[in-house]
Amino acid sequence: MKVFINKRIPETGITMLKEAGLEITIPENDDLSHEEWLQYCKNTDAILNVGANAFDQEFFKQCTNVKAIALFSVGFDHVDIKEANKRNIPVGNTPDVLSGATSDVAFLLMQSVSRRASFYFKKVKDGNWGNFDPLYELGQELYDKTLGIFGLGRIGFEMAEKCKKAFGMNIIYHNRNHNEEAGKELDAKYVSFDELIEQSDVLSIHANFKPEQSNLFNASVFERMRKNAIFVNTARGGFHNQKDLYHALVSGQIWGAGLDVTNPEPIEDNDPILELSNVCVLPHIGSATIEARNGMARLAAENIIAFSKGEKMPHIANPEVYEI
């Protein structure tokens, strides 16, 4: 079976695929144009995909030979699952192995924003330490504040657990379903979306993104949040309207923002949000640890190998494909 990997992944995954006897293609220059990527896809049986290449209707029309897709990610919003199901194509992903790493970044962003760390670091780099001013660009403490989680899955749970243990934060969340584990272990309280945005001192997004949630966090939401609120997004940039977020920050409607994902992504160099002292932006590094990336490589390889043996993918984004 031919397997196309569009970018190099940790050797753990590549070794597993080779030992399974699969024929692997990895471009020497992995900075492929969309057309080049498509050409590779047209000549393979299975794809191990790194990045946000769009598996949309046009892709499936052109790449009729593709029988399986293994994503090097947890999120699968760039895949048209309905089209994959129509063609009986399983789509694998890599859940759980990056929960700790991603929640660490959310926790890092929350603290960086609360103490304006990136702003002050830049001042030091610029040789602008400055004189002591007891009122200049003060931060805020997080002790006993309320953390609101939008999407309390495994990553959201780990973020909430860190905040509870480190700062004694109260936990509220909005989810499709009640999270009984969070209620028992973290005394987390389920609230409506309106209550979430109105009661959170820190609001952190950890949900899987769906097209209908585009710009969910917009001007009308930001103006209802607390004046001291910190907005954290490590999920998908599509959740927030970045222009509205900027205006909410400069007008004082909310206190700060920490972003590992932006809208658009990558962020534009001249985006004014980058100049604000109450903002920290990272380049989508949620899973960027040795441990997490090795785990992702292992899970992606397991999905491809299982498919090659005629077995169900063990880590599957569309389990219903096996019921069709």
Secondary structure, DSSP 4 states (H G I P E B T S, - for coil): -EEEESS---HHHHHHHHHTT-EEE--SS----HHHHHHHHHT-SEEEE-S---B-HHHHHH-TT--EEEESSS--TTB-HHHHHHTT--EE---STTHHHHHHHHHHHHHHHHTTHHHHHHHHHTT------TTSS-----TTPEEEEES-SHHHHHHHHHHHHHH--EEEEE-SS--HHHHHHH--EE--HHHHHHH-SEEEE-SPP-GGGTT-B-HHHHTTS-TT-EEEE-S-GGGB-HHHHHHHHHTTSSSEEEESS-SSSSPPTT-GGGG-TTEEE--S-TT-SHHHHHHHHHHHHHHHHHHHTTPPPSSBS-GGGGG-
